[in-house]
Amino acid sequence: MIAVCSASRYVATSPSKCKRHTLCAEAAVYFEETYGKQRQLVVNFGDTFKRTLLWSYTMLPGRIAFMFLLAVAAVLSASSWAADDDGFRSLFNGKDLEGWDGDTTLWKVADNHIVGDSPGIKHNQFLCTKEEFGDFELKLEFRMKDGVGNSGVQFRTKKVPNSTEVSGYQADLGENYWGCLYDESRRNKILVKAPAEFEGTLKKGDWNQYTIRAEGDHLILKMNGVTTVDYREPDAEIARSGIIALQVHSGGPMKVEFRNIRIKPLK
């Protein structure tokens, strides 16, 4: 096993002893057995980045092979971490719910995803960030099992005292609500309905991308790159900062997953 990052450096003495090494909480470099005497070197950065190289150790002396692979891993890991130079940072570490608050009988981490798995509940439930945000751009991917159920991404939101509810804007998800802007537990209505024609780009039951941009009174929602909402808030009293929260809606059984949750503050 070989691994390189700014936080740690490690070189194994024998590939036969190698399983997996974690880099900076989100990355891993490890060998997997393949065919014959080949092994594959996997450089895996969560769900966002994975590259695989095949090598036959009968072709190169062991020490030279390890040094060469070490250099390759260093280059690949540096290039993938450099993607954060666009100003985004992750809100989810891929392994647990650190930085989030919610009912862990409904919310869990599986396969590097945040999973909301409801057997059927009477009241809405939310997984909330402990941190608040004002002006930002948020990007994430979501998947709803069989496209069934209702969920959403709250932003500029506050918890409602003595309740499972939250109050604020919601980038909505679910049948008849895909891509809409809803005002949860405040004005309790759809502020902007998404154009029906955009649903042709929606992959129900599969992974889709949601982008939320909040800057001053201007809110923009995009799903799979298509703008579904472009809204100016007319009420100057509406909060312009708050938490981000993921929703499992009340009602029948449903399952929703989130991954690659990244945010960039806007100045």
Protein Blocks (a to p, Z undefined) as FASTA:
>chain_A
ZZddfkbccddfbfklpcbdceehlaccdddddehjbccddddehjlbccdddddfklpc
fklmmmmmmmmmmmmmmmmmmmmmnopacfbeolacehiacdfklgcceehiacdddebi
fbdcddddfbdcfbdcdddddddehhiacddddehiacdehiabdcdddddedehigoia
cdehilopafbdcdfklmmmpcghiacddddddehjbccddeehiafbdcddfblkbccb
dcddddddeddddddddehiacdddZZ
